[in-house]
Amino acid sequence: MASESYKRFTVHKTGHWLGMDAHDVDPYHDEAGNCRTLTAGMIFTIEPKNYIPETFNDLPDE
């Protein structure tokens, strides 16, 4: 985790807001740049996903 090597395979964040449209657009941060606090009625997906291409060949054996 400290080396952040996972970022090569994780192109998304944890998820996204969910509303009337599947990908409702709403800011994730407030005006000061702080993460928004979840409040009643807010809905978001949790969908971590790793993308490892078939041609990727520099993974360690272990």
C-alpha positions as CSV (number, residue, x, y, z in Angstrom):
1,M,0.0,0.0,0.0
2,A,2.8,2.4,0.9
3,S,4.3,2.1,-2.6
4,E,0.9,2.7,-4.2
5,S,1.8,0.0,-6.8
6,Y,-1.9,-0.9,-6.9
7,K,-2.7,2.3,-8.7
8,R,-1.6,0.7,-12.0
9,F,-4.6,-1.6,-11.9
10,T,-7.2,0.5,-10.1
11,V,-8.4,3.2,-12.4
12,H,-11.6,4.0,-10.5
13,K,-12.2,5.2,-7.0
14,T,-14.4,3.3,-4.5
15,G,-17.6,4.1,-6.4
16,H,-19.9,6.9,-7.5
17,W,-23.0,8.7,-6.6
18,L,-26.2,7.0,-7.5
19,G,-29.5,8.7,-8.2
20,M,-32.2,9.0,-10.8
21,D,-29.5,8.6,-13.5
22,A,-27.0,5.8,-12.8
23,H,-24.1,8.2,-12.7
24,D,-25.5,11.4,-11.2
25,V,-22.9,14.1,-11.1
26,D,-22.4,15.8,-7.8
27,P,-19.2,17.1,-6.2
28,Y,-17.3,14.7,-4.0
29,H,-15.6,17.6,-2.2
30,D,-16.8,20.8,-0.7
31,E,-15.7,24.3,-1.7
32,A,-12.6,24.0,0.6
33,G,-11.5,20.7,-1.1
34,N,-12.6,18.5,1.9
35,C,-14.4,15.2,1.3
36,R,-18.1,15.6,1.7
37,T,-19.8,14.0,4.7
38,L,-22.5,11.5,3.9
39,T,-26.0,12.6,5.0
40,A,-29.4,11.0,5.0
41,G,-30.6,10.2,1.6
42,M,-27.2,10.1,-0.1
43,I,-26.6,6.9,-2.1
44,F,-23.3,5.8,-3.7
45,T,-22.1,2.5,-5.2
46,I,-19.2,0.4,-3.9
47,E,-17.5,-1.1,-6.8
48,P,-13.8,-1.5,-6.6
49,K,-12.3,-3.2,-9.6
50,N,-8.9,-4.1,-10.8
51,Y,-7.9,-4.0,-14.5
52,I,-5.0,-6.3,-15.4
53,P,-4.4,-6.5,-19.1
54,E,-3.7,-9.9,-20.7
55,T,-0.4,-8.7,-22.1
56,F,0.8,-7.5,-18.7
57,N,4.0,-9.5,-18.0
58,D,6.0,-7.7,-15.3
59,L,4.1,-9.0,-12.2
60,P,6.2,-10.8,-9.6
61,D,5.9,-14.6,-9.4
62,E,4.7,-14.5,-5.8
